[in-house]
């Protein structure tokens, strides 16, 4: 450990490089997680939209027995609820809806779009210069930006989990209702 500490003292350029690598990897990871969540939500919306189209079209042909109405209703409710929750996952949010109110007062970053958009071009330029000239302020801005991205990812994945849970449960219930209807239709014949 002493050797490692001596290396850091002799080579001050090693520490900033490791910090830059940490920030770069954290940002890349957060952006990939965001893209993955958005992609999964989009797929879920597309699949459920297709299911709704097929079910609504098929319901005109297959509702000749009253018991078949229940599976159709169940899958329609499932698809609509899943679309709703997947849409909540990709819905843009205001910082006020992501962060606790007590943290917002001193929580700004020149890297975060909502903080940038509230500034005039000259105010942004002045704040950016101040941040660039101070390593500590640069790191604080990056850390605050990473934190807000992480908070947003947490919300996205919460809604995405809800959408997938509803989709899975709804498909199981719908299939059970189809089997129930088919069994009862067979005994009535």
N, C-alpha and C positions, 0 to 999 in steps of 0.2 A: 504494500500500500504506500509506503514511503517513496518507493521508486516512481509509482504512478503520480504522486503529488509533486515530486521533483520535476517530472516531465511536464506537468501543467505549468509549473513556475518558469521553466526554461522556454516553453513553447506556448506563449499566450494565444497564438493563432489557432491552436487545436480546439480550445474551448468554444470560440464563436462558430467554428465550422460544425462542431457537434450540435450546437444549439440551432444553427440554420438547418441542419439535417433533420433534427427533431421537429422543427416547425414545418418543414417541407413535407415530411412523412405524415404528420398529423393532419395537415390541410388536405393532402392527397387522399388519405383515408376517409376523412369526413366527406369530401366531395364524392368519392366513390360510393360511400354508404347512402348519401343523398340520392345519387343517380340510381342506385339499386332499388331503393324504396320507391322512387318515382316510376321506375320501369315496372316493378311488380304491381303497383297500383294501377298503372295504365293497362297492363295485361289483364288484371282482374276486371277492370271496367269493360274492356273489349269482350272478354269471354262472357261476362254476364249480359252485356248488350246483345250478343249473339244468341245466348240462351233465351232471353226475353223475346227476341224476334221469332225464333223457332217455336217456342211455347205458345205464343199468342197466335201464330199461324196454325199450329197443330191443334190448338184448343177448339177451333171451329169444326174440325173433323172428328175429334175424339171425345167430345162431351156428350155422346149419345147415351152414356150411362151416368147416373148421378154420382156414383162413387169415384169416378175419374175426375170430378171437379176438384176434389180436395188435393190430389197431388199437383194439379196445375196451379192452384192457388198457392200452395206451399212453395213451389219453385219460383213463381212470380214474386212472392214476398221475399224469398231468399235472394234472388237476383237484384231486386231493387234495394234491399238493405245493404247488400254487399257493395253495390255501386255507390251508395251513399257514404259508407265508411271509407271506401277506397278514395273517393273524392275528397273526404276530409283529410286523408293522408297527404294528398298533393296540393291541397289548398294553400295559397300564400297566406302568411300570418304577419301581423304587426309585432314589433318587438315587445310592445306592452302586453301582448297575449302570450308571449313566450317566457318572459322574465317576471319574477316577483317584483311588485311595485317598489319595495324598499331598496332594491338593487339598481333600479333604473336611473336614479339621479346622477350618479357618478359613473355610469356605464356607457361610454361612447368609444367608438373606434373609427378611425378614418378609413378602415377597410370594409366596414359594414355598410351596405347600400342604403339602409334606412337612416343611418347617421349622416352619410354623405348628402343625401337628398334634402336634408333639412338645412344645409349650409349654402350660403351664396358661394359662387366660384372663388371670390377673394378670401372668404372665411376658410374655405376648404384648403386653399393654397397656403394660407398662413399656418393652419393647424398641421398640415402635411409637412411643411418645412420644419416646424417645431419637433415633430415626431421623428423625422429623418435625422435630425442633428443630435438626437439623444438615443443612445442604445437602449437605455432603460425604458423610455417611452415607446420606442419601436417594439420592444418585446412585450410591453403591457398591451399595446394595440393588437398585436398578433394573438396574444393569449385571450384577450377579450373577444376577439373575432372567432377564435377556435371554440370558446365557451358557448357563444351564441349559436354557432353552427351545431355544436353537440346538443344543445337544448332543443333546437329545431328537429334534429334527427330523432331524438327521443320521442317527440310528439308524433312525427311521421310514422315511426315504427309502432307506436301505441295504436294508432288508427288502422294501420295495415294489419296488425294482429287481430283487431276486432273484425275487420273485413274478411280475413281468411277463416276465422272461427265461425262467423255467421255462414259463410259459403260452405264450409265443410259440414257443419251441423245441419244446415238447410238441405244439402244434397242427401244426407243420410235420412232425414225425416221424409223428404219427398220420395225417395226410393222405397222406404217402408210403407208409405201410403199407396204407392203404385202396387207393391206386392199385396198389400191388404185388399186393395180394390180388385186386383186380378183374381185373387183367391175367392173373394166373395162373389164376383161376377161368375166364376166357374161353378160355384155351388148353386147359384140361382138358375143356371141353364139346365 
